[in-house]
Every structure is written in C-alpha cells, then in structure tokens.
Amino acid sequence: MQKNNFDGNTIHSITLCLIIALSCQPQIEIPKNILPKTKMVDILVDLHIAEAMVMEKNYASPDSAYATFQMMQSQILKWHQVDSLTYHQSYAFYLKDMKLLDEVYAAVVDSLSYKSAIGKLPNKFYRLK
C-alpha cells in the first residue's frame, strides 16, 4: 500500500487555491441598453410596493386589479424616467442570469424590509392611491 505524499499544509493550500479560483468568477458586463442593477432594484422595489397596494384593496375582479396595477406601473416607470420596452428588456436580461437576478432581488428584499421596518410608504405612493 502506497502512502499519501501530501501533508496537511499541502492539502490546505490546494483547497484554498480551489476556493479562490471558484469564487473569482468573471463579472458579467451589462449592455448599455440594459438598466444597471441599482436602477433595476429601485424600480422593482416601487413595483412590489404598488403590487402590495393593489392586493390590499381586494378588488372585486382580477381585471380591475390588473388594470390598476398597469396604471401604477406606468406611473412608476415615468418616475424613474424609463420606458416600458427598456424595463422589460432589462428584466428579461436579468432573468437569464440567476446570479445577477439573485443580487438584484437580495437588494430588493433588503430595501423592502427596511421600508417595512420604518412603517411608512414614500410620499410618492400616496399620489397613486
């Protein structure tokens, strides 16, 4: 039976190199026609707040709720100075990369949690009601 020639330090060094190599994934370049992550997070936070507002109203028909949300979405995109096409193309881009999507939604959840903790909607939402 052959004895292993690796000592503890060698195995530790190899493991460390593997961890570093695997964690150094290349950054995905976001095309110019795609919204940056920070802008996407801001929009998604506002859209999720609007969605919650619509759900809270308990509309009699799903069509009424959908129409109300579409109106709110349109207003939110105007606030952010983003057209619908750019938003939808950006959303589709982020959906294709789970790592990027996870980063975006982690920031969305953090922001929504903070807003929930302070218990107050941003003033701009009172104009949507």
C-alpha beads as a LAMMPS data file, in Angstrom:
LAMMPS data file: protein, C-alpha beads

129 atoms
128 bonds

1 atom types
1 bond types

-500.0 500.0 xlo xhi
-500.0 500.0 ylo yhi
-500.0 500.0 zlo zhi

Masses

1 110.0

Atoms # bond

1 1 1 0.000 0.000 0.000
2 1 1 1.338 3.400 -1.000
3 1 1 1.431 6.234 1.461
4 1 1 -0.056 9.619 0.535
5 1 1 2.708 12.197 -0.082
6 1 1 0.515 15.175 0.787
7 1 1 0.861 16.736 4.195
8 1 1 -1.779 18.881 5.895
9 1 1 -0.303 22.156 4.624
10 1 1 -0.316 20.984 1.010
11 1 1 -3.959 19.911 1.187
12 1 1 -4.846 23.191 2.884
13 1 1 -3.048 25.158 0.142
14 1 1 -4.774 23.226 -2.648
15 1 1 -8.170 23.726 -1.015
16 1 1 -7.535 27.447 -0.597
17 1 1 -6.478 27.780 -4.258
18 1 1 -9.632 25.978 -5.393
19 1 1 -11.854 28.213 -3.277
20 1 1 -10.197 31.345 -4.619
21 1 1 -10.381 30.110 -8.222
22 1 1 -14.059 29.223 -7.948
23 1 1 -15.011 32.448 -6.195
24 1 1 -13.320 34.638 -8.793
25 1 1 -15.995 34.304 -11.445
26 1 1 -15.786 36.907 -14.203
27 1 1 -18.102 39.883 -13.848
28 1 1 -20.897 39.886 -16.382
29 1 1 -20.888 43.045 -18.408
30 1 1 -24.283 44.688 -18.528
31 1 1 -25.015 46.054 -22.022
32 1 1 -25.670 49.769 -22.404
33 1 1 -29.332 49.230 -23.354
34 1 1 -29.947 47.364 -20.063
35 1 1 -30.729 49.160 -16.815
36 1 1 -27.942 48.978 -14.228
37 1 1 -28.607 46.833 -11.162
38 1 1 -29.190 49.803 -8.862
39 1 1 -31.806 51.315 -11.165
40 1 1 -33.490 47.927 -11.605
41 1 1 -33.611 47.488 -7.822
42 1 1 -35.217 50.909 -7.349
43 1 1 -37.891 50.159 -9.942
44 1 1 -38.621 46.672 -8.619
45 1 1 -38.969 47.972 -5.054
46 1 1 -41.553 50.503 -6.209
47 1 1 -43.372 47.899 -8.318
48 1 1 -43.583 45.464 -5.402
49 1 1 -44.974 48.194 -3.155
50 1 1 -47.557 49.033 -5.822
51 1 1 -48.462 45.367 -6.189
52 1 1 -48.985 45.084 -2.432
53 1 1 -51.197 48.182 -2.505
54 1 1 -53.341 46.624 -5.234
55 1 1 -53.599 43.298 -3.412
56 1 1 -54.560 45.076 -0.188
57 1 1 -57.586 46.702 -1.855
58 1 1 -59.284 43.351 -2.608
59 1 1 -60.735 44.303 -5.979
60 1 1 -63.958 42.554 -6.984
61 1 1 -62.446 41.367 -10.247
62 1 1 -58.909 40.394 -11.244
63 1 1 -59.308 42.598 -14.340
64 1 1 -59.773 45.694 -12.168
65 1 1 -56.735 44.820 -10.070
66 1 1 -54.664 44.196 -13.209
67 1 1 -55.748 47.490 -14.810
68 1 1 -54.938 49.390 -11.625
69 1 1 -51.506 47.785 -11.372
70 1 1 -50.762 48.552 -15.039
71 1 1 -51.608 52.214 -14.431
72 1 1 -49.378 52.249 -11.349
73 1 1 -46.555 50.511 -13.224
74 1 1 -46.734 53.100 -15.960
75 1 1 -46.515 55.912 -13.392
76 1 1 -43.584 54.248 -11.599
77 1 1 -41.639 53.901 -14.850
78 1 1 -42.268 57.618 -15.508
79 1 1 -40.911 58.447 -12.040
80 1 1 -37.756 56.564 -12.919
81 1 1 -37.626 58.015 -16.445
82 1 1 -37.614 54.557 -18.007
83 1 1 -39.763 53.421 -20.908
84 1 1 -41.652 50.133 -20.804
85 1 1 -39.525 48.483 -23.502
86 1 1 -36.255 49.208 -21.682
87 1 1 -37.703 47.908 -18.423
88 1 1 -38.954 44.675 -19.991
89 1 1 -35.703 44.098 -21.913
90 1 1 -33.729 44.680 -18.717
91 1 1 -35.942 42.326 -16.724
92 1 1 -35.518 39.640 -19.398
93 1 1 -31.719 40.154 -19.295
94 1 1 -31.563 39.682 -15.521
95 1 1 -33.815 36.612 -15.717
96 1 1 -31.240 34.892 -17.937
97 1 1 -28.532 35.026 -15.255
98 1 1 -29.566 33.616 -11.878
99 1 1 -26.556 35.117 -10.090
100 1 1 -27.409 38.618 -11.271
101 1 1 -31.094 38.082 -10.548
102 1 1 -30.235 36.885 -7.029
103 1 1 -28.124 40.007 -6.452
104 1 1 -30.919 42.273 -7.676
105 1 1 -33.608 40.580 -5.598
106 1 1 -31.406 40.441 -2.491
107 1 1 -31.182 44.236 -2.685
108 1 1 -34.945 44.478 -3.361
109 1 1 -35.724 42.367 -0.289
110 1 1 -33.334 44.419 1.868
111 1 1 -34.947 47.656 0.731
112 1 1 -38.491 46.367 1.216
113 1 1 -37.568 45.034 4.668
114 1 1 -36.202 48.428 5.640
115 1 1 -39.294 50.239 4.359
116 1 1 -41.479 47.775 6.239
117 1 1 -39.461 48.238 9.430
118 1 1 -39.882 52.011 9.380
119 1 1 -43.561 51.511 8.554
120 1 1 -44.007 54.342 6.125
121 1 1 -44.531 54.481 2.385
122 1 1 -42.507 57.000 0.409
123 1 1 -44.638 60.122 -0.211
124 1 1 -44.875 59.475 -3.937
125 1 1 -47.073 56.431 -3.284
126 1 1 -49.821 58.458 -1.674
127 1 1 -50.494 60.023 -5.069
128 1 1 -51.190 56.572 -6.529
129 1 1 -53.986 55.664 -4.133

Bonds

1 1 1 2
2 1 2 3
3 1 3 4
4 1 4 5
5 1 5 6
6 1 6 7
7 1 7 8
8 1 8 9
9 1 9 10
10 1 10 11
11 1 11 12
12 1 12 13
13 1 13 14
14 1 14 15
15 1 15 16
16 1 16 17
17 1 17 18
18 1 18 19
19 1 19 20
20 1 20 21
21 1 21 22
22 1 22 23
23 1 23 24
24 1 24 25
25 1 25 26
26 1 26 27
27 1 27 28
28 1 28 29
29 1 29 30
30 1 30 31
31 1 31 32
32 1 32 33
33 1 33 34
34 1 34 35
35 1 35 36
36 1 36 37
37 1 37 38
38 1 38 39
39 1 39 40
40 1 40 41
41 1 41 42
42 1 42 43
43 1 43 44
44 1 44 45
45 1 45 46
46 1 46 47
47 1 47 48
48 1 48 49
49 1 49 50
50 1 50 51
51 1 51 52
52 1 52 53
53 1 53 54
54 1 54 55
55 1 55 56
56 1 56 57
57 1 57 58
58 1 58 59
59 1 59 60
60 1 60 61
61 1 61 62
62 1 62 63
63 1 63 64
64 1 64 65
65 1 65 66
66 1 66 67
67 1 67 68
68 1 68 69
69 1 69 70
70 1 70 71
71 1 71 72
72 1 72 73
73 1 73 74
74 1 74 75
75 1 75 76
76 1 76 77
77 1 77 78
78 1 78 79
79 1 79 80
80 1 80 81
81 1 81 82
82 1 82 83
83 1 83 84
84 1 84 85
85 1 85 86
86 1 86 87
87 1 87 88
88 1 88 89
89 1 89 90
90 1 90 91
91 1 91 92
92 1 92 93
93 1 93 94
94 1 94 95
95 1 95 96
96 1 96 97
97 1 97 98
98 1 98 99
99 1 99 100
100 1 100 101
101 1 101 102
102 1 102 103
103 1 103 104
104 1 104 105
105 1 105 106
106 1 106 107
107 1 107 108
108 1 108 109
109 1 109 110
110 1 110 111
111 1 111 112
112 1 112 113
113 1 113 114
114 1 114 115
115 1 115 116
116 1 116 117
117 1 117 118
118 1 118 119
119 1 119 120
120 1 120 121
121 1 121 122
122 1 122 123
123 1 123 124
124 1 124 125
125 1 125 126
126 1 126 127
127 1 127 128
128 1 128 129
